């Protein structure tokens, strides 16, 4: 199943609403939809001053390494990955369309509850991703002014 | 694959620094992290061994306001160069939008460079991609070493395809040519979305385009930038 290349404001709001519902039920701290290339699509909750780009890149990397382990063990994929810390824990659940649901939670809740509601959330998010991809197929590609090949630095 | 978020008006693009072991990929990111002052930059993350050899990847995120109305987030990754980490390189290439291929200019490293370039193409195929689709630039690094291979040799070896790409001389450890290389890669990525397509952009249709390699001496200017 191919990955998601764009999200409209409407898709984004719908996904964020699902993530917020999931957080409210599971009492987790933060949840995000990330693709397996490390892009952050949508998020809900609070991580304080954590850099979310780094978090997404590391989560995607970690899941990718685990996926490779699964393949070598003859599994098609480990559908979820759980890292337990002293005060904070992280659960990553596989979604369709090359995406992941990444959840950070603390002592207010427990892995059983988070996993239970994460399973519900993955079903709902998969539906939204399916709709987003169907919409993407009908949208005009992004076209920008300028040829970007001059000497002007894009990054300085 | 680039990700466009119309809600937050953000475009996320992934650039991977690829090359043989010890060619200077991590040094490029370390130097960029120091050199870049205007773009909003994140922390440089290195997943490395105790001996500072890249184990998984290095990562640096840059937010720029290059495009009117959009924030462009360039996510820079390196791959581990050592031969044993090939699976990891395939994983890092997932979702790549652009590539900087670093070449170690040392004569003794030419076989490794060539092997790494071939490995890049194999790993792109594993990800259902190819250098025809993905914009890339070449960086001839370590130009300050006494026994550096001449530029015409490097151009002949790595830039002798039908579509010649931009190539830059660099000394990543001192910062020379590093930002120029990244900017070229960034502009090529943005040009893929341009209203006025440019034939020099790899990844765009270029019917019957065949560019002869000009004499090597004329390719590199004082700024280190070669003609496309």
Interface residues (C-beta under 8 A of the other chain):
Chain A: X3 X4 X5 X6 X7 X8 X9 X11 X12 X13 X35 X36 X37 X38 X39 X40 X41 X51 X53 X54 X57 X58 X60 X61 X64 X65 X68 X98 X141 X142 X143 X144 X145 X146 X147 X148 X149 X150 X153 X154 X155 X156
Chain B: X1 X2 X3 X4 X5 X6 X7 X8 X11 X12 X14 X36 X37 X38 X39 X42 X43 X45 X47 X56 X57 X59 X61 X62 X64 X66 X67 X68 X72 X73 X74 X75 X77 X87 X88 X91 X92 X94 X95 X96 X179 X182 X183 X186 X187 X188 X190 X191 X193 X194 X195 X196 X197 X198 X200 X201
